[in-house]
Amino acid sequence: MMPSAQFPDLKGASVLITGGGSGIGAALTEGFVRQGSKVAFIDIADAPSRELCDRLEKSAGNRPLYLNADLRDIEALRAAVAEAAKAHGPATVLVNNAAYDQRHELKDVTVDFWDENQAINLRPQFFAVQAVAPEMIKAGKGSIINFTSTSFMMNNPDMPSYTAAKAGVIGLTKGLAGKLGPHGIRVNAVAPGWVITERQQKLWVTPEALKAHVDKQSIREVMQPVDLVGPCLFLASDAAGMVSAHTLIVDGGYF
């Protein structure tokens, strides 16, 4: 269920979300749409993205703008940012959500695999910020939310390139917060725990693994994509007006 809280300053706000067509990203797209924001999202998966737009137009009366682009292609990313701004006005909220948590063995990682992994999980976050920052600076305000992960905090052994990227997101967030803060732009990170998206369910969830994980959460409930919506709405809104350079962990109190 979507959060019941409404943030009046998000109504009509121009919001840009990367990876907004499925999983956590689709929940974020819906969450901002239901706040009355003008939402554009970038995704590479065409069919589910169009289905999401149709569903939200029908159920919420507010159709998001879907922009097909591969975030590994920085020029395509820049073009998508420009198209979103043309349609909705320059973004005052950017959510860098897109990621690809492919498991990999230490011995199997090649230079090409490493570079490809960083090109999905870290590099686009910087260049998306670079693309939206000039107009945010002109506006004198903005909220940037970068998705990291608790996986690197838990010493996850199964994806070292991914966890390196996600640790890098926190360093990037703090550096950008220092750079952009004088212009009224807040930059924060959100670190989800194990959120059971369709992808997770298909590839890695077993009843035993899920139970073991949930048993180590203070809140003994399976985390769903919608659980990330409220924290992001808060960070995007002026309710978080003096919150910057922080990482908000959303993991059910994992210990």
Backbone as CSV, one residue per row, in Angstrom:
resi,resn,N_x,N_y,N_z,CA_x,CA_y,CA_z,C_x,C_y,C_z
1,MET,0.841,-1.198,0.000,0.000,0.000,0.000,0.881,1.256,0.000
2,MET,0.521,2.227,-0.843,1.265,3.479,-0.905,1.128,4.262,0.406
3,PRO,2.144,5.054,0.772,2.048,5.865,1.985,0.850,6.809,1.927
4,SER,0.241,7.032,3.077,-0.929,7.917,3.123,-0.527,9.389,3.185
5,ALA,0.707,9.670,3.582,1.140,11.063,3.738,1.186,11.775,2.395
6,GLN,0.773,13.038,2.395,0.850,13.885,1.212,1.798,15.044,1.493
7,PHE,2.614,15.355,0.520,3.583,16.445,0.626,3.193,17.515,-0.390
8,PRO,2.560,18.588,0.061,2.033,19.580,-0.892,3.079,20.152,-1.840
9,ASP,4.317,20.283,-1.390,5.338,20.868,-2.265,5.724,19.948,-3.411
10,LEU,5.373,18.655,-3.332,5.677,17.738,-4.428,4.626,17.773,-5.536
11,LYS,3.459,18.353,-5.261,2.438,18.465,-6.293,2.923,19.420,-7.379
12,GLY,2.987,18.932,-8.586,3.461,19.736,-9.704,4.963,19.795,-9.850
13,ALA,5.689,19.191,-8.914,7.152,19.202,-9.000,7.621,18.308,-10.145
14,SER,8.696,18.722,-10.789,9.287,17.928,-11.864,10.254,16.920,-11.256
15,VAL,9.926,15.635,-11.416,10.677,14.545,-10.788,11.222,13.638,-11.884
16,LEU,12.498,13.282,-11.765,13.139,12.379,-12.717,13.683,11.176,-11.952
17,ILE,13.327,9.973,-12.410,13.719,8.732,-11.756,14.436,7.848,-12.767
18,THR,15.603,7.323,-12.413,16.269,6.360,-13.288,15.845,4.957,-12.874
19,GLY,15.705,4.088,-13.865,15.256,2.728,-13.586,13.859,2.690,-13.006
20,GLY,12.996,3.570,-13.496,11.683,3.731,-12.882,10.591,2.847,-13.432
21,GLY,10.922,1.835,-14.235,9.893,1.044,-14.882,9.544,-0.259,-14.213
22,SER,10.362,-0.701,-13.251,10.087,-1.979,-12.598,10.689,-1.977,-11.204
23,GLY,10.307,-2.976,-10.401,10.887,-3.128,-9.077,10.673,-1.922,-8.188
24,ILE,11.701,-1.577,-7.438,11.632,-0.403,-6.562,11.328,0.841,-7.382
25,GLY,11.936,0.941,-8.555,11.740,2.126,-9.389,10.289,2.342,-9.770
26,ALA,9.574,1.268,-10.104,8.161,1.401,-10.461,7.342,1.874,-9.273
27,ALA,7.676,1.387,-8.070,6.984,1.851,-6.867,7.251,3.335,-6.634
28,LEU,8.473,3.774,-6.889,8.804,5.192,-6.730,8.054,6.037,-7.759
29,THR,8.027,5.566,-8.997,7.280,6.284,-10.027,5.823,6.452,-9.595
30,GLU,5.220,5.376,-9.131,3.824,5.460,-8.688,3.677,6.387,-7.487
31,GLY,4.606,6.302,-6.547,4.510,7.143,-5.357,4.518,8.619,-5.679
32,PHE,5.409,9.036,-6.572,5.467,10.455,-6.945,4.280,10.844,-7.826
33,VAL,3.854,9.939,-8.696,2.661,10.205,-9.505,1.462,10.483,-8.605
34,ARG,1.306,9.695,-7.557,0.161,9.859,-6.658,0.295,11.080,-5.744
35,GLN,1.478,11.688,-5.711,1.631,12.978,-5.037,1.242,14.141,-5.956
36,GLY,0.962,13.827,-7.224,0.652,14.870,-8.198,1.870,15.464,-8.854
37,SER,3.012,14.807,-8.703,4.235,15.291,-9.349,4.193,15.027,-10.849
38,LYS,4.984,15.794,-11.574,5.194,15.546,-13.003,6.408,14.624,-13.094
39,VAL,6.147,13.366,-13.345,7.180,12.340,-13.241,7.652,11.900,-14.626
40,ALA,8.965,11.884,-14.798,9.588,11.245,-15.954,10.512,10.161,-15.428
41,PHE,10.544,9.046,-16.111,11.475,8.002,-15.683,12.201,7.422,-16.880
42,ILE,13.433,7.040,-16.625,14.291,6.454,-17.649,14.400,4.965,-17.377
43,ASP,14.227,4.163,-18.423,14.377,2.721,-18.262,14.750,2.123,-19.612
44,ILE,15.318,0.928,-19.557,15.709,0.242,-20.789,14.683,-0.803,-21.205
45,ALA,13.804,-1.199,-20.263,12.817,-2.253,-20.520,11.530,-1.627,-21.033
46,ASP,11.221,-1.849,-22.288,10.145,-1.114,-22.947,8.751,-1.566,-22.520
47,ALA,8.464,-2.841,-22.620,7.092,-3.319,-22.370,6.601,-3.022,-20.954
48,PRO,7.367,-3.389,-19.908,6.861,-3.091,-18.560,6.741,-1.603,-18.275
49,SER,7.586,-0.797,-18.893,7.518,0.650,-18.686,6.242,1.229,-19.278
50,ARG,5.897,0.789,-20.476,4.666,1.284,-21.101,3.425,0.789,-20.341
51,GLU,3.486,-0.438,-19.870,2.372,-0.970,-19.080,2.185,-0.165,-17.792
52,LEU,3.290,0.214,-17.160,3.222,1.026,-15.948,2.571,2.369,-16.242
53,CYS,2.967,3.008,-17.330,2.381,4.304,-17.690,0.874,4.187,-17.920
54,ASP,0.469,3.138,-18.639,-0.960,2.939,-18.903,-1.722,2.716,-17.600
55,ARG,-1.167,1.904,-16.718,-1.848,1.599,-15.454,-2.003,2.844,-14.592
56,LEU,-0.950,3.647,-14.515,-1.012,4.834,-13.662,-1.912,5.916,-14.250
57,GLU,-1.923,6.028,-15.563,-2.844,6.983,-16.177,-4.285,6.605,-15.850
58,LYS,-4.569,5.297,-15.878,-5.935,4.827,-15.613,-6.303,4.948,-14.140
59,SER,-5.374,4.595,-13.244,-5.709,4.525,-11.822,-5.497,5.831,-11.083
60,ALA,-4.559,6.647,-11.549,-4.231,7.881,-10.829,-4.550,9.139,-11.627
61,GLY,-4.843,8.988,-12.923,-5.130,10.158,-13.754,-3.926,11.045,-13.981
62,ASN,-2.740,10.477,-13.862,-1.510,11.254,-14.001,-0.484,10.352,-14.669
63,ARG,-0.319,10.518,-15.988,0.552,9.617,-16.741,2.004,10.080,-16.643
64,PRO,2.894,9.205,-16.212,4.311,9.575,-16.226,4.868,9.533,-17.641
65,LEU,5.998,10.177,-17.816,6.685,10.185,-19.107,7.782,9.127,-19.078
66,TYR,7.672,8.167,-19.971,8.674,7.101,-20.071,9.697,7.465,-21.138
67,LEU,10.973,7.394,-20.755,12.077,7.698,-21.655,12.966,6.465,-21.759
68,ASN,13.029,5.889,-22.939,13.834,4.692,-23.131,15.290,5.082,-23.366
69,ALA,16.165,4.611,-22.509,17.588,4.894,-22.672,18.400,3.874,-21.894
70,ASP,19.578,3.581,-22.410,20.544,2.722,-21.742,21.483,3.636,-20.958
71,LEU,21.473,3.529,-19.641,22.251,4.449,-18.813,23.754,4.259,-18.952
72,ARG,24.173,3.187,-19.587,25.592,3.037,-19.888,26.035,4.016,-20.971
73,ASP,25.076,4.517,-21.734,25.324,5.489,-22.801,25.067,6.882,-22.228
74,ILE,26.116,7.572,-21.873,25.960,8.847,-21.174,25.305,9.903,-22.057
75,GLU,25.563,9.870,-23.346,24.898,10.832,-24.226,23.399,10.567,-24.286
76,ALA,23.011,9.298,-24.270,21.583,8.963,-24.239,20.959,9.409,-22.919
77,LEU,21.688,9.258,-21.836,21.217,9.742,-20.537,21.005,11.252,-20.571
78,ARG,21.969,11.968,-21.093,21.847,13.431,-21.174,20.665,13.837,-22.045
79,ALA,20.468,13.121,-23.134,19.342,13.448,-24.015,18.012,13.193,-23.303
80,ALA,17.940,12.122,-22.507,16.710,11.825,-21.767,16.428,12.894,-20.723
81,VAL,17.461,13.360,-20.044,17.288,14.436,-19.065,16.744,15.689,-19.749
82,ALA,17.293,15.997,-20.906,16.837,17.175,-21.646,15.390,17.013,-22.111
83,GLU,15.023,15.805,-22.543,13.648,15.571,-22.996,12.662,15.691,-21.833
84,ALA,13.061,15.179,-20.669,12.209,15.307,-19.490,12.004,16.766,-19.117
85,ALA,13.071,17.543,-19.181,12.982,18.968,-18.855,12.102,19.720,-19.848
86,LYS,12.182,19.327,-21.106,11.348,19.967,-22.123,9.872,19.698,-21.867
87,ALA,9.576,18.493,-21.397,8.178,18.112,-21.170,7.621,18.662,-19.860
88,HIS,8.433,18.649,-18.808,7.932,18.943,-17.461,8.580,20.146,-16.788
89,GLY,9.547,20.758,-17.471,10.365,21.758,-16.809,11.552,21.077,-16.138
90,PRO,12.608,21.816,-15.843,13.802,21.209,-15.246,13.475,20.469,-13.949
91,ALA,14.105,19.331,-13.771,13.852,18.520,-12.579,14.333,19.244,-11.325
92,THR,13.498,19.229,-10.307,13.924,19.678,-8.980,14.093,18.498,-8.035
93,VAL,13.699,17.301,-8.496,13.934,16.059,-7.756,14.526,15.040,-8.721
94,LEU,15.672,14.481,-8.343,16.293,13.404,-9.105,16.451,12.207,-8.183
95,VAL,15.946,11.059,-8.627,16.140,9.819,-7.875,16.983,8.880,-8.734
96,ASN,18.221,8.665,-8.326,19.123,7.751,-9.020,18.905,6.349,-8.471
97,ASN,17.939,5.654,-9.049,17.534,4.350,-8.536,18.130,3.186,-9.309
98,ALA,18.400,3.342,-10.587,18.763,2.220,-11.452,19.988,1.470,-10.924
99,ALA,19.929,0.148,-10.999,21.036,-0.696,-10.563,20.873,-2.082,-11.160
100,TYR,21.946,-2.870,-11.055,21.910,-4.250,-11.565,22.784,-5.102,-10.650
101,ASP,22.143,-5.847,-9.773,22.872,-6.574,-8.727,23.221,-7.995,-9.141
102,GLN,23.918,-8.114,-10.245,24.294,-9.430,-10.745,25.323,-10.079,-9.820
103,ARG,25.075,-11.338,-9.423,26.035,-12.073,-8.601,27.228,-12.481,-9.462
104,HIS,28.416,-12.539,-8.839,29.608,-12.924,-9.584,30.682,-13.442,-8.639
105,GLU,31.466,-14.373,-9.144,32.563,-14.952,-8.382,33.836,-14.134,-8.585
106,LEU,34.614,-14.040,-7.546,35.867,-13.283,-7.603,36.734,-13.714,-8.779
107,LYS,36.858,-15.023,-8.970,37.746,-15.550,-10.011,37.237,-15.274,-11.420
108,ASP,35.943,-14.978,-11.555,35.351,-14.810,-12.885,35.325,-13.359,-13.367
109,VAL,35.678,-12.428,-12.521,35.573,-11.016,-12.882,36.699,-10.633,-13.837
110,THR,36.327,-10.135,-14.996,37.282,-9.616,-15.965,37.276,-8.089,-15.908
111,VAL,38.224,-7.483,-16.572,38.261,-6.023,-16.637,36.986,-5.499,-17.293
112,ASP,36.544,-6.157,-18.355,35.324,-5.710,-19.038,34.103,-5.837,-18.133
113,PHE,34.014,-6.949,-17.390,32.881,-7.116,-16.481,32.893,-6.027,-15.413
114,TRP,34.064,-5.779,-14.839,34.176,-4.742,-13.805,33.716,-3.388,-14.341
115,ASP,34.230,-3.012,-15.495,33.878,-1.712,-16.065,32.394,-1.627,-16.390
116,GLU,31.833,-2.714,-16.913,30.411,-2.739,-17.231,29.569,-2.585,-15.958
117,ASN,29.981,-3.253,-14.893,29.248,-3.190,-13.642,29.247,-1.772,-13.074
118,GLN,30.399,-1.119,-13.095,30.467,0.250,-12.603,29.704,1.213,-13.521
119,ALA,29.669,0.880,-14.808,28.963,1.719,-15.779,27.454,1.675,-15.596
120,ILE,26.968,0.671,-14.883,25.539,0.599,-14.563,25.262,1.117,-13.163
121,ASN,26.091,0.717,-12.205,25.768,0.895,-10.794,26.332,2.154,-10.143
122,LEU,27.285,2.825,-10.772,27.860,4.022,-10.161,27.959,5.192,-11.133
123,ARG,28.538,4.961,-12.292,28.816,6.070,-13.215,27.597,6.898,-13.600
124,PRO,26.442,6.270,-13.916,25.284,7.094,-14.316,24.783,8.018,-13.211
125,GLN,24.989,7.649,-11.968,24.521,8.508,-10.891,25.225,9.866,-10.955
126,PHE,26.532,9.838,-11.167,27.250,11.117,-11.285,26.776,11.911,-12.486
127,PHE,26.671,11.266,-13.631,26.357,12.024,-14.843,24.898,12.476,-14.892
128,ALA,24.011,11.762,-14.224,22.639,12.266,-14.097,22.626,13.538,-13.252
129,VAL,23.376,13.535,-12.161,23.476,14.745,-11.338,24.102,15.882,-12.141
130,GLN,25.153,15.590,-12.855,25.802,16.618,-13.674,24.819,17.244,-14.660
131,ALA,23.918,16.410,-15.198,22.965,16.902,-16.194,21.879,17.782,-15.589
132,VAL,21.427,17.462,-14.370,20.333,18.251,-13.780,20.830,19.422,-12.943
133,ALA,22.072,19.382,-12.505,22.566,20.378,-11.547,22.475,21.818,-12.035
134,PRO,22.816,22.139,-13.284,22.777,23.554,-13.680,21.422,24.210,-13.490
135,GLU,20.342,23.503,-13.836,19.012,24.090,-13.674,18.588,24.115,-12.208
136,MET,18.997,23.122,-11.431,18.734,23.179,-9.996,19.451,24.377,-9.370
137,ILE,20.664,24.618,-9.797,21.423,25.770,-9.280,20.699,27.069,-9.625
138,LYS,20.205,27.161,-10.864,19.445,28.357,-11.257,18.200,28.531,-10.384
139,ALA,17.556,27.408,-10.075,16.335,27.461,-9.261,16.627,27.727,-7.797
140,GLY,17.851,27.455,-7.385,18.222,27.641,-5.984,17.673,26.573,-5.071
141,LYS,17.304,25.421,-5.649,16.775,24.334,-4.826,16.829,23.033,-5.608
142,GLY,16.716,21.949,-4.868,16.671,20.637,-5.491,16.940,19.564,-4.462
143,SER,16.456,18.363,-4.753,16.731,17.205,-3.906,17.190,16.067,-4.797
144,ILE,18.346,15.518,-4.479,18.916,14.392,-5.211,18.998,13.210,-4.254
145,ILE,18.459,12.073,-4.682,18.426,10.873,-3.853,19.140,9.765,-4.615
146,ASN,20.253,9.302,-4.082,21.059,8.270,-4.721,20.849,6.939,-4.009
147,PHE,20.533,5.901,-4.767,20.328,4.593,-4.157,21.654,3.859,-4.008
148,THR,21.946,3.491,-2.765,23.048,2.592,-2.459,22.432,1.267,-2.033
149,SER,23.061,0.526,-1.139,22.552,-0.772,-0.702,23.203,-1.138,0.622
150,THR,22.462,-1.890,1.427,23.080,-2.392,2.657,23.993,-3.583,2.385
151,SER,24.024,-4.066,1.149,24.810,-5.273,0.852,26.285,-5.098,1.193
152,PHE,26.839,-3.912,0.943,28.254,-3.728,1.256,28.477,-3.543,2.761
153,MET,27.466,-3.103,3.471,27.580,-2.950,4.923,27.545,-4.301,5.626
154,MET,26.992,-5.304,4.954,26.822,-6.644,5.525,27.930,-7.600,5.080
155,ASN,28.957,-7.077,4.409,30.052,-7.908,3.908,29.555,-9.005,2.975
156,ASN,28.583,-8.662,2.131,28.027,-9.637,1.189,29.140,-10.171,0.288
157,PRO,29.325,-11.485,0.234,30.466,-12.034,-0.495,30.212,-12.327,-1.963
158,ASP,28.987,-12.130,-2.428,28.583,-12.677,-3.725,28.654,-11.703,-4.892
159,MET,29.030,-10.458,-4.664,29.019,-9.482,-5.759,29.964,-8.319,-5.448
160,PRO,31.277,-8.575,-5.410,32.228,-7.540,-4.983,32.242,-6.288,-5.846
161,SER,32.026,-6.425,-7.149,32.007,-5.234,-7.995,30.788,-4.372,-7.680
162,TYR,29.653,-5.026,-7.474,28.431,-4.304,-7.119,28.569,-3.611,-5.770
163,THR,29.085,-4.326,-4.774,29.198,-3.706,-3.457,30.210,-2.564,-3.467
164,ALA,31.247,-2.681,-4.286,32.193,-1.567,-4.417,31.494,-0.335,-4.989
165,ALA,30.650,-0.556,-5.999,29.905,0.556,-6.587,28.969,1.183,-5.571
166,LYS,28.286,0.345,-4.796,27.310,0.863,-3.841,27.979,1.582,-2.682
167,ALA,29.163,1.150,-2.295,29.925,1.921,-1.315,30.346,3.258,-1.917
168,GLY,30.711,3.239,-3.191,31.087,4.469,-3.880,29.963,5.474,-3.947
169,VAL,28.718,4.998,-3.996,27.567,5.905,-4.040,27.541,6.805,-2.804
170,ILE,27.913,6.262,-1.661,27.906,7.076,-0.439,28.983,8.152,-0.502
171,GLY,30.168,7.793,-0.985,31.201,8.811,-1.157,30.784,9.874,-2.154
172,LEU,30.166,9.442,-3.249,29.673,10.384,-4.250,28.628,11.313,-3.646
173,THR,27.724,10.744,-2.869,26.646,11.521,-2.249,27.207,12.604,-1.342
174,LYS,28.169,12.247,-0.518,28.723,13.227,0.424,29.494,14.325,-0.305
175,GLY,30.243,13.936,-1.336,30.969,14.946,-2.095,30.046,15.904,-2.826
176,LEU,28.989,15.365,-3.419,28.034,16.211,-4.130,27.236,17.081,-3.168
177,ALA,26.943,16.558,-1.984,26.235,17.369,-0.990,27.066,18.592,-0.611
178,GLY,28.354,18.393,-0.445,29.218,19.515,-0.130,29.318,20.512,-1.268
179,LYS,29.329,20.005,-2.479,29.451,20.877,-3.650,28.180,21.662,-3.929
180,LEU,27.036,21.009,-3.822,25.779,21.611,-4.252,24.997,22.260,-3.127
181,GLY,25.327,21.944,-1.893,24.608,22.515,-0.760,24.544,24.031,-0.741
182,PRO,25.633,24.730,-1.070,25.565,26.195,-1.083,24.547,26.768,-2.066
183,HIS,24.081,25.936,-3.000,23.072,26.362,-3.975,21.663,25.930,-3.575
184,GLY,21.513,25.431,-2.352,20.190,25.020,-1.892,19.784,23.634,-2.328
185,ILE,20.736,22.845,-2.787,20.447,21.499,-3.291,20.894,20.473,-2.260
186,ARG,19.972,19.606,-1.876,20.258,18.559,-0.906,20.562,17.251,-1.636
187,VAL,21.560,16.527,-1.143,21.940,15.247,-1.748,22.031,14.201,-0.635
188,ASN,21.218,13.178,-0.745,21.185,12.105,0.239,21.200,10.748,-0.459
189,ALA,21.488,9.720,0.319,21.450,8.356,-0.188,20.423,7.553,0.594
190,VAL,19.851,6.568,-0.070,18.957,5.608,0.565,19.563,4.224,0.379
191,ALA,19.634,3.467,1.474,20.218,2.127,1.451,19.148,1.092,1.788
192,PRO,18.567,0.450,0.793,17.571,-0.585,1.083,18.225,-1.863,1.595
193,GLY,17.475,-2.588,2.407,17.840,-3.963,2.728,17.384,-4.877,1.611
194,TRP,17.016,-6.112,1.959,16.608,-7.070,0.931,15.144,-6.842,0.600
195,VAL,14.932,-6.168,-0.511,13.583,-5.862,-0.986,13.196,-6.932,-2.000
196,ILE,12.066,-7.567,-1.787,11.688,-8.716,-2.612,10.899,-8.242,-3.835
197,THR,11.650,-7.866,-4.850,11.078,-7.509,-6.137,10.812,-8.787,-6.944
198,GLU,10.178,-8.647,-8.087,9.959,-9.805,-8.953,11.282,-10.428,-9.375
199,ARG,12.274,-9.575,-9.627,13.596,-10.079,-10.034,14.235,-10.906,-8.910
200,GLN,14.177,-10.384,-7.688,14.732,-11.126,-6.555,14.011,-12.460,-6.377
201,GLN,12.682,-12.411,-6.482,11.880,-13.618,-6.311,12.247,-14.667,-7.348
202,LYS,12.469,-14.221,-8.561,12.752,-15.151,-9.649,14.144,-15.759,-9.548
203,LEU,15.121,-14.961,-9.128,16.509,-15.389,-9.231,17.116,-15.940,-7.944
204,TRP,16.743,-15.363,-6.791,17.535,-15.666,-5.603,16.738,-16.027,-4.346
205,VAL,15.464,-15.759,-4.318,14.705,-16.024,-3.095,14.406,-17.512,-2.964
206,THR,14.717,-18.054,-1.806,14.232,-19.371,-1.392,13.521,-19.172,-0.061
207,PRO,12.586,-20.029,0.276,11.900,-19.874,1.566,12.865,-19.851,2.736
208,GLU,13.903,-20.674,2.660,14.863,-20.760,3.760,15.691,-19.479,3.879
209,ALA,16.166,-18.972,2.753,16.987,-17.765,2.787,16.181,-16.555,3.227
210,LEU,14.948,-16.486,2.747,14.108,-15.342,3.105,13.769,-15.369,4.593
211,LYS,13.430,-16.527,5.118,13.116,-16.628,6.543,14.320,-16.255,7.392
212,ALA,15.493,-16.741,7.007,16.699,-16.434,7.776,16.963,-14.937,7.792
213,HIS,16.715,-14.271,6.664,16.945,-12.828,6.598,15.913,-12.063,7.431
214,VAL,14.653,-12.386,7.245,13.593,-11.674,7.968,13.726,-11.886,9.475
215,ASP,14.207,-13.058,9.877,14.405,-13.333,11.303,15.470,-12.430,11.913
216,LYS,16.311,-11.830,11.067,17.331,-10.900,11.571,16.911,-9.440,11.418
217,GLN,15.691,-9.217,10.974,15.140,-7.866,10.944,14.412,-7.611,12.256
218,SER,14.531,-6.401,12.779,13.756,-6.038,13.970,12.266,-6.064,13.655
219,ILE,11.904,-5.632,12.454,10.520,-5.712,11.985,10.421,-6.972,11.139
220,ARG,9.700,-7.954,11.601,9.716,-9.281,10.991,8.705,-9.380,9.852
221,GLU,8.891,-8.524,8.865,8.042,-8.552,7.680,8.913,-8.512,6.438
222,VAL,8.468,-9.177,5.396,9.203,-9.160,4.135,9.127,-7.760,3.532
223,MET,10.276,-7.221,3.178,10.287,-5.883,2.596,9.843,-5.919,1.144
224,GLN,9.003,-4.936,0.787,8.461,-4.805,-0.559,8.923,-3.476,-1.168
225,PRO,8.886,-3.345,-2.512,9.295,-2.088,-3.138,8.610,-0.856,-2.570
226,VAL,7.339,-0.980,-2.217,6.597,0.180,-1.715,7.197,0.713,-0.412
227,ASP,7.952,-0.120,0.305,8.542,0.329,1.562,9.599,1.413,1.363
228,LEU,10.057,1.594,0.145,11.042,2.642,-0.134,10.403,3.947,-0.550
229,VAL,9.102,3.943,-0.790,8.442,5.142,-1.312,8.408,6.257,-0.278
230,GLY,7.909,5.959,0.919,7.798,6.991,1.950,9.113,7.673,2.264
231,PRO,10.202,6.918,2.498,11.482,7.563,2.747,11.924,8.492,1.623
232,CYS,11.673,8.093,0.371,12.089,8.943,-0.748,11.202,10.181,-0.873
233,LEU,9.912,10.033,-0.632,9.040,11.208,-0.651,9.482,12.211,0.402
234,PHE,9.802,11.727,1.584,10.274,12.604,2.651,11.544,13.337,2.231
235,LEU,12.531,12.602,1.730,13.793,13.240,1.352,13.622,14.214,0.193
236,ALA,12.662,13.941,-0.679,12.415,14.839,-1.810,11.706,16.110,-1.392
237,SER,10.961,16.060,-0.299,10.093,17.168,0.086,10.811,18.181,0.958
238,ASP,10.155,19.337,1.154,10.762,20.344,2.020,10.659,19.983,3.495
239,ALA,9.979,18.870,3.818,10.010,18.370,5.193,11.426,17.959,5.592
240,ALA,12.268,17.647,4.604,13.658,17.279,4.841,14.590,18.436,4.483
241,GLY,14.121,19.643,4.711,14.834,20.825,4.242,16.256,20.995,4.744
242,MET,16.596,20.445,5.897,17.965,20.553,6.405,18.639,19.189,6.506
243,VAL,18.174,18.260,5.711,18.770,16.926,5.676,19.590,16.793,4.399
244,SER,20.887,16.662,4.547,21.748,16.478,3.384,23.011,15.736,3.799
245,ALA,23.618,15.049,2.835,24.862,14.293,3.024,24.673,13.082,3.927
246,HIS,23.446,12.601,4.043,23.164,11.468,4.916,22.752,10.238,4.115
247,THR,22.871,9.088,4.756,22.404,7.827,4.194,21.290,7.293,5.080
248,LEU,20.115,7.150,4.514,18.962,6.627,5.236,18.860,5.135,4.961
249,ILE,19.058,4.337,5.993,18.996,2.889,5.862,17.560,2.433,6.071
250,VAL,17.052,1.691,5.102,15.674,1.192,5.153,15.753,-0.316,5.010
251,ASP,15.876,-1.007,6.140,16.133,-2.448,6.102,15.363,-3.242,7.141
252,GLY,14.321,-2.628,7.717,13.556,-3.329,8.738,14.302,-3.512,10.041
253,GLY,15.386,-2.753,10.237,16.159,-2.888,11.463,16.986,-4.158,11.511
254,TYR,17.638,-4.477,10.391,18.454,-5.689,10.300,19.611,-5.629,11.286
255,PHE,19.865,-6.767,11.934,20.969,-6.786,12.926,21.764,-8.074,12.796
